[in-house]
Amino acid sequence: MDENGSVYVVDYGKHEVRRYRIGDTEGTVVAGGNGNGNRLDQLSYPWCVFVDRDHSMYVSDRNNHRVMKWEEGAKQGIVVAGGQGDGGSLIQLSCPRGVIVDQLGTVYVADQGNHRVMRWSKGATQGSVVVGGNGQEAQSNQLYYPMGLSFDRHGNLYVAEYGNHRVQKFNIE
């Protein structure tokens, strides 16, 4: 939801994101909507969306192993994380899920298939591991299918894990 009360909904099956303004029953396609694919105007099983202050949307494009940024009114997105195929190197993601962006434009991604959270600075060509990446177990430095991300007002990162049925809190300063 943005500050105007518009709601953004990911439609996994239709490979699109729709924005619903107050009173709107149809919604408007604001990302994807051109079928399943890997072109810059397409998504392949999008999972999560984050909307920043400028109404740019960051969409985790699960089967394309990337995060796309769609500026307000854009007809196509920009790859801001991953997009180099499925893998575990610092330029790759594997089935990204949760995505959140801080005030500096740094993108944080729940890299589900690699059991880690990645951070991509604005304009970066590779990310860095913030937490996890140590196997899919239940130790405090390990994640097991991370799905959702959130920050609190103190900058702590919360990671919801599907595999461990828990939410962990991390200070990433």
Disulfide bonds with the S-S distance in Angstrom:
none
